[in-house]
Amino acid sequence: MSRVTVQVRDAGGHVATASADYVVGLQPVLGGYYLSGGADPTADMAGGNFRSLTQYRSFADGYIFPGYNRPWLITLGQSGIQMNMVLELKHYGAPNDGPQSFTVDGTSYTVPGPTMTIQQRPGTTWPKAYGYGQVLAHQCDGLFARALAQYRTLGFGVNIQIASEFDTDHEFGTTEAGVAYTWAQSDARAVQAVNYILSWFKARTLPAATTFSVGIAGFNRECFQRIHPEPLMARLDFLQWNAYATNANHTALSQFRRAKDWTVADLGPIARSRPVIIAEWGVRAAEIPNQAAWIATVPSAIGRLNAEGGPLIARTNYFNSGWGTLTPKATGLAALRAAYATPPYV
């Protein structure tokens, strides 16, 4: 925070002094939300300074923009709510994981089924995803064409976040077409695929105000470095990471700060210049039962981090699902409304 002081003196020697505090270039942070299952959040957001929203789609889904039976997304978007649309190669939301054939703008496409597995945590069922090799071999172009055709009819621009969390996807390695790849190898292959997807979209006419980011949870420093090389950051508009409190010792400042510190210490000047979207943040009630008290500390934490300089946090979208489930919901929503009515959100 800086202060300017102006002193004026008239011909008669009378002096008047006025001071004002200011921060150069800082805009209000957009407080945002996500409701479990991609449900309609309109009622939850009513009466609050909610200005941002996260949504999730699989490229496999036939209805990406705005999503099947989700007309409320258009209403919210047209009202000025900023959308962070997470588009994933992970396969979900479609009736099967086999090949798809469809026509987009007069062109017929056949897309093979996904050949990669991700999130290979031992003892779990590994989700399927379209492989990075499939992307580079142009096998997924039809998926991108279908998404773009729908996006062009949406009526407003969004931030397209490619993947929700590459680190979560790759933590235990990946396998594509029977070939296993380590975490580091998977990160490198993902960067190649992201570059391909960006090139595909940017070579075509996009709705005004379209921006791009890549998704990461931000729990591993080496992965964070690998996913954010400077040549890729030059093509992206935002940094993105998620922030959760899952331990009684986790403070808002520590959880929002972690990936910022890595950015400042490890990434290049282009990455450091990008504003940040926190696509997910939340408080796990099992470890921090008084979620409302924790949420109340978020504005001061975000304000302090932004006062320190870039990268500046631009949006924070609460994840009312999973680790962030508000319990009780009414109390949590009241805390969110109060937080988003406090600087730096206003």
Secondary structure as GFF3:
##gff-version 3
##sequence-region A 1 346
A	DSSP	beta_strand	2	9	.	.	.	ID=ss1
A	DSSP	beta_strand	15	22	.	.	.	ID=ss2
A	DSSP	beta_strand	30	35	.	.	.	ID=ss3
A	DSSP	three_ten_helix	36	38	.	.	.	ID=ss4
A	DSSP	alpha_helix	42	45	.	.	.	ID=ss5
A	DSSP	beta_strand	50	58	.	.	.	ID=ss6
A	DSSP	alpha_helix	71	78	.	.	.	ID=ss7
A	DSSP	beta_strand	82	88	.	.	.	ID=ss8
A	DSSP	beta_strand	100	104	.	.	.	ID=ss9
A	DSSP	beta_strand	107	111	.	.	.	ID=ss10
A	DSSP	beta_strand	116	117	.	.	.	ID=ss11
A	DSSP	beta_strand	128	129	.	.	.	ID=ss12
A	DSSP	alpha_helix	132	136	.	.	.	ID=ss13
A	DSSP	alpha_helix	141	151	.	.	.	ID=ss14
A	DSSP	beta_strand	159	162	.	.	.	ID=ss15
A	DSSP	alpha_helix	166	170	.	.	.	ID=ss16
A	DSSP	beta_strand	174	176	.	.	.	ID=ss17
A	DSSP	beta_strand	179	181	.	.	.	ID=ss18
A	DSSP	alpha_helix	183	202	.	.	.	ID=ss19
A	DSSP	beta_strand	211	214	.	.	.	ID=ss20
A	DSSP	alpha_helix	221	227	.	.	.	ID=ss21
A	DSSP	alpha_helix	230	233	.	.	.	ID=ss22
A	DSSP	beta_strand	239	245	.	.	.	ID=ss23
A	DSSP	alpha_helix	252	266	.	.	.	ID=ss24
A	DSSP	alpha_helix	269	273	.	.	.	ID=ss25
A	DSSP	beta_strand	276	283	.	.	.	ID=ss26
A	DSSP	alpha_helix	291	296	.	.	.	ID=ss27
A	DSSP	alpha_helix	298	307	.	.	.	ID=ss28
A	DSSP	beta_strand	313	320	.	.	.	ID=ss29
A	DSSP	three_ten_helix	322	324	.	.	.	ID=ss30
A	DSSP	alpha_helix	329	340	.	.	.	ID=ss31
###
